[in-house]
Amino acid sequence: MILSATANTFTPSTRITASIVELDDAVVPQIGAARLTIHNVQPYQGGVRVLANIEWAGDLRVRVSYSGQVPAQEDRERATLLLSLTAGPARLCTGCSSSMPAGQALERSQRMHSALHEGTSPKFWRERLRHVYWIGGGSGSGKSTIARRIADRYGMRLYGTDAVMPDHARRMPVEQAPYLGKFAAMDMDERWVARSPREMLDTFHWFRGEGFNLIIEDLLALPADRPVVAEGFRLLPDLVQPLLAEVGHAVWLLPTPQFRQAVFDSRGGPAWGFLAKTGDPQQALQNLLQRDALFTDRLTEQTRHLGLYGLRVAPRGTEKGLAQRVSAVFGLED
């Protein structure tokens, strides 16, 4: 299973030490009979994920602890995750208190968690998701349009992450979605007008990877009878990369500022959607454009650092041409 914890000072370069221990009923560490192992550790901006294997047939409570140190610095930050596990598939509650019934938070995780019992090595995950093609990128870059064209042409199943955001927001327990909780508590001006684009970028829950595990659950729940093309800005490079059987199965669309401006102009500019619900739609639009430009810069840097495919999207290009470029990355072009 993949476990996550937030820690504000963690970055992709932080050196992480992780441990997992069984707890008794008094939440005191003990040497029990369960087999607990940690296979992979992945720090990211603002947190850490680990791939853990827990072999036990009955109820179990464990603690996963992380200690991180930034190279050339002495400051350390620690994060702890307390889990209660109940026998049977899909009985997992991460980040819950010991009094919360295990499994209450992720009742729809049956396929993912039962699959995890079959094996937890990185190779296992890559093989289970080998049939998935990933299209991430900045907002307004044409991800949905290109994914739909490719799915139609090659007979793929289409999975859009934007469409499931309301469902995922409902499914995430509070303990796993601190940034979502803060965002939900704001009014429209607090979200889009009063804050700086940088703060908007750094605190946006979907940009922090909250709910990404639910995307994986959804993909594992789909029939594997044909390829799947998944698309959306929530497909962050550092989250997708460990799941790739082939690097050519993922691409990120990186729109220029001019392209994004043209997209929003075509949607109505400040009169579009939630922007019109703010007290200053024009300022909200400018903040949004600047935030998304920063997000695209981050994606550009991450794809380059991880050796992933990033395609620049400019106004002079065509929809057909972009679809062909993506298909070429995927190895689908004849």
C-alpha positions in Angstrom: 0.0 0.0 0.0 1.1 3.6 -0.6 1.0 5.8 2.5 1.4 9.6 2.6 2.2 12.2 5.2 2.6 15.9 5.0 5.7 17.8 6.3 6.2 21.4 5.2 10.0 21.3 4.9 10.2 18.1 2.9 11.3 18.5 -0.8 12.2 16.0 -3.5 15.9 16.2 -2.4 15.2 15.5 1.3 16.9 12.4 2.8 14.1 10.4 4.4 14.4 7.7 7.0 11.2 5.7 7.4 10.2 3.0 9.9 7.0 1.0 10.6 6.1 -0.7 13.9 3.2 -2.6 15.4 1.3 -1.1 18.3 -0.6 -2.7 21.1 -4.1 -1.6 22.3 -2.5 1.2 24.4 -0.8 2.5 21.2 2.6 1.3 22.6 5.2 -0.2 20.1 5.5 -4.0 20.4 7.2 -6.9 18.6 4.3 -8.7 17.2 3.8 -11.5 14.7 2.9 -9.3 11.7 5.4 -8.9 8.9 5.9 -5.2 8.2 8.3 -3.9 5.5 8.9 -0.6 3.8 10.0 -1.0 0.1 10.3 2.5 -1.4 10.4 6.0 0.0 9.5 9.0 -2.2 9.9 12.6 -0.8 8.0 15.4 -2.6 7.4 19.0 -2.1 5.5 19.2 1.2 5.5 15.5 2.2 6.6 12.0 1.7 5.1 8.7 0.3 6.2 5.2 1.1 5.4 1.8 -0.4 4.7 -0.5 2.6 3.9 -4.2 2.8 1.8 -5.4 5.8 1.2 -9.1 6.0 -1.3 -10.0 8.7 -4.7 -11.7 8.6 -6.3 -10.1 11.6 -6.9 -6.6 13.1 -3.7 -4.6 13.4 -2.6 -1.1 14.5 0.7 0.2 13.2 2.7 3.5 13.2 4.8 4.7 10.3 7.4 7.3 11.2 9.4 9.5 8.9 12.5 11.6 9.6 13.8 13.9 6.9 17.0 15.9 6.5 17.8 18.4 3.7 21.3 17.9 2.4 23.8 20.3 3.9 21.4 21.3 6.6 21.0 20.2 10.2 17.3 20.9 10.6 15.1 17.8 10.7 11.4 17.4 10.5 9.5 14.4 11.4 6.0 13.2 10.5 4.1 10.3 11.9 1.2 8.3 10.4 -1.0 6.2 12.7 -3.0 3.4 11.0 -5.7 1.0 12.1 -6.1 -2.1 9.9 -9.0 -4.6 10.1 -8.9 -8.1 8.5 -10.3 -8.3 5.0 -9.8 -6.2 1.9 -10.3 -2.5 1.8 -10.2 -2.0 5.6 -7.7 0.8 5.8 -7.9 4.2 7.5 -4.7 6.3 7.1 -4.1 9.1 9.4 -7.0 8.2 11.7 -7.1 8.1 15.4 -7.1 4.8 17.2 -10.8 5.2 18.0 -11.9 5.5 14.4 -13.2 2.3 12.9 -10.7 1.0 10.5 -11.8 1.1 6.9 -14.5 3.7 7.5 -12.6 6.3 5.5 -11.9 4.3 2.3 -14.9 1.9 1.9 -14.6 2.0 -1.9 -10.9 0.8 -1.8 -11.7 -3.0 -2.2 -10.1 -3.5 -5.6 -7.0 -1.5 -4.8 -6.3 -2.9 -1.4 -7.0 -6.5 -2.3 -4.7 -6.1 -5.3 -2.0 -4.8 -2.9 -2.1 -8.1 -1.0 -1.0 -9.8 -4.2 2.3 -8.0 -4.1 3.7 -4.6 -3.4 6.9 -4.2 -5.3 7.2 -1.3 -7.8 7.2 -3.8 -10.6 3.8 -5.0 -9.4 2.3 -1.6 -9.7 3.9 -0.9 -13.0 2.5 -4.1 -14.4 -1.0 -3.5 -13.1 -1.1 -0.1 -14.7 0.8 -1.0 -17.9 -2.3 -0.5 -20.0 -2.8 3.1 -18.8 -1.6 6.1 -20.8 -1.3 9.4 -18.9 -1.8 12.9 -20.1 -1.1 15.6 -17.5 -0.3 19.2 -17.8 -1.3 22.8 -17.1 -4.8 24.0 -17.0 -6.3 24.9 -20.3 -3.6 23.0 -22.3 -6.0 20.8 -24.2 -5.6 17.6 -22.1 -9.3 16.6 -22.3 -9.7 17.4 -26.0 -6.5 15.5 -26.9 -7.3 12.5 -24.6 -10.8 12.2 -26.2 -9.4 12.3 -29.7 -6.9 9.6 -28.9 -9.4 7.5 -27.0 -11.8 7.6 -29.9 -9.2 6.9 -32.6 -7.5 3.9 -30.8 -10.5 2.5 -29.0 -9.3 3.4 -25.5 -11.3 3.9 -22.4 -11.2 7.5 -21.2 -10.7 8.5 -17.6 -10.9 12.2 -16.8 -9.7 13.3 -13.3 -11.6 16.6 -13.4 -14.9 14.8 -13.5 -14.3 12.8 -10.4 -13.0 15.7 -8.2 -16.3 16.1 -6.4 -16.5 12.4 -5.7 -12.9 12.3 -4.5 -13.4 15.3 -2.2 -16.3 13.5 -0.5 -14.3 10.2 -0.2 -11.2 11.7 1.3 -11.2 11.7 5.2 -10.3 15.0 6.8 -7.0 13.6 8.1 -5.8 12.9 4.5 -6.9 16.2 3.0 -5.6 19.2 5.2 -5.3 21.5 2.2 -8.7 20.6 0.9 -10.2 21.4 4.3 -8.6 24.8 4.4 -9.6 25.6 0.8 -13.2 24.5 1.5 -13.4 26.8 4.5 -12.5 29.9 2.4 -15.0 32.1 0.6 -14.5 32.9 -3.1 -12.5 36.0 -2.6 -10.2 34.4 -0.1 -9.6 31.6 -2.6 -9.1 33.7 -5.8 -8.7 37.4 -5.0 -7.0 38.0 -1.6 -4.1 35.6 -1.9 -0.9 35.8 -4.0 -0.6 33.4 -7.0 2.4 31.8 -5.2 0.3 31.1 -2.1 -2.5 29.8 -4.3 0.0 27.4 -6.0 1.6 26.1 -2.9 -1.6 25.5 -1.0 -4.0 24.1 -3.7 -5.0 20.7 -2.6 -4.9 19.0 -5.9 -1.5 20.4 -6.7 -0.3 18.9 -3.4 -1.3 15.4 -4.6 -4.3 15.0 -2.2 -6.6 12.3 -3.5 -4.1 10.9 -6.0 -4.6 7.4 -4.4 -8.3 7.6 -5.3 -7.3 8.1 -8.9 -5.3 4.8 -8.7 -8.2 3.1 -7.0 -10.5 4.2 -9.8 -8.1 3.0 -12.5 -7.7 -0.4 -10.8 -11.4 -0.7 -10.7 -11.8 -0.3 -14.4 -11.9 -3.4 -16.7 -8.5 -4.1 -18.1 -9.9 -5.3 -21.4 -8.5 -2.4 -23.4 -6.1 0.5 -22.8 -7.1 3.5 -20.7 -6.1 7.1 -21.3 -6.2 9.1 -18.1 -6.0 12.9 -18.2 -6.0 15.8 -15.9 -3.8 18.4 -14.1 -3.9 16.1 -11.0 -1.5 13.7 -12.7 1.6 15.1 -11.2 5.0 13.9 -12.7 6.5 12.8 -9.4 3.3 10.7 -8.6 2.9 9.1 -12.0 6.6 8.4 -12.7 6.9 5.5 -10.2 3.9 3.8 -11.8 5.2 3.8 -15.4 6.1 0.5 -17.0 7.3 2.6 -20.0 8.3 6.2 -19.9 6.6 6.7 -23.3 3.2 6.0 -21.6 3.0 9.5 -20.1 3.2 13.0 -21.4 2.6 16.5 -19.9 1.2 19.4 -22.0 2.9 22.7 -21.1 0.9 25.7 -22.4 2.6 29.0 -23.0 1.1 32.0 -21.2 -0.3 33.2 -24.6 -2.1 29.9 -25.2 -3.7 30.0 -21.7 -4.8 33.6 -22.1 -6.4 32.7 -25.4 -8.2 29.8 -23.8 -9.6 31.8 -21.0 -10.6 34.6 -23.4 -12.6 32.1 -25.4 -14.3 31.0 -22.2 -15.5 34.5 -21.4 -12.5 35.8 -19.4 -13.5 37.2 -16.0 -17.1 36.3 -16.6 -16.3 32.6 -16.8 -17.5 30.1 -14.1 -16.3 30.6 -10.6 -14.4 33.8 -11.4 -17.7 35.7 -11.9 -18.7 34.7 -8.3 -15.8 36.7 -6.8 -15.9 40.3 -5.8 -13.2 41.2 -8.3 -13.4 38.8 -11.3 -10.6 40.6 -13.2 -8.2 40.3 -10.4 -9.3 36.7 -9.8 -8.5 35.9 -13.5 -5.1 37.5 -13.3 -4.3 35.6 -10.1 -5.5 32.3 -11.7 -3.4 32.9 -14.9 -0.3 33.7 -12.9 -0.8 30.7 -10.5 -1.2 28.4 -13.5 1.9 29.8 -15.2 3.8 29.0 -12.0 2.3 25.5 -12.1 3.3 25.0 -15.7 6.9 26.1 -14.8 6.9 23.5 -12.0 5.7 20.8 -14.4 8.4 21.8 -16.9 11.1 21.5 -14.2 9.8 18.2 -12.9 9.4 16.5 -16.2 12.9 17.5 -17.2 14.3 16.3 -13.8 12.5 13.0 -14.0 13.3 12.3 -17.7 9.6 12.5 -18.7 8.0 13.8 -21.8 6.8 17.4 -21.8 5.2 19.0 -24.9 5.0 22.8 -25.3 1.6 24.0 -26.4 1.6 27.3 -28.3 -1.2 29.3 -30.0 0.1 28.6 -33.5 -0.4 24.8 -33.1 -3.4 22.8 -34.2 -5.5 20.3 -32.2 -4.8 17.6 -34.8 -1.1 18.4 -34.7 -1.0 18.2 -30.9 -2.9 14.9 -30.9 -0.3 13.5 -33.4 2.5 14.6 -31.2 1.0 12.9 -28.1 0.2 9.8 -30.1 3.8 9.7 -31.3 5.1 9.8 -27.7 2.7 6.9 -26.8 4.0 4.9 -29.8 0.6 4.8 -31.4 1.3 6.6 -34.7 1.5 4.3 -37.7 
